Amino acid sequence: MKFKMFSGDGSDAIVRDVNQWLAGEPGRVAIHHTETKLTPTDSNTGAAVLLFSVWYEDAP
């Protein structure tokens, strides 16, 4: 099982990055699990970063 994490300040950037990653893979990727988290980075301003994690295997 492999793991890849993407981060950004919004979902549009993460969707773009995930699509670029998948397009660059030589074969199909079998995704087993994904998880999305909003992680605070500054409690004073409320700034946060969006994390998107993928657990996957390369398809045979």
KAQUINOR-V888139 format. One record per pair of residues at least 24 apart in sequence whose ideal C-beta (glycine too) atoms are under 8 Angstrom apart, sorted by the first residue. I is the first residue (numbers start at 0). J is the second residue. Records with the same first field share a line. If there is no record, write none. Layout:
BEGIN
I->J / J
END
This chain:
BEGIN
0->31 / 54 / 55 / 56
1->54 / 55 / 56 / 57
2->52 / 53 / 54 / 55
3->52 / 53 / 55
4->50 / 51 / 52 / 53
5->50 / 51 / 52 / 53
6->48 / 49 / 50 / 51
7->48 / 49
8->48 / 49
9->49
10->49
13->49 / 51
17->51 / 53
24->57
26->57 / 58
27->58
28->55 / 56 / 57 / 58
29->55 / 56 / 57 / 58
30->54 / 55
31->55 / 56
END
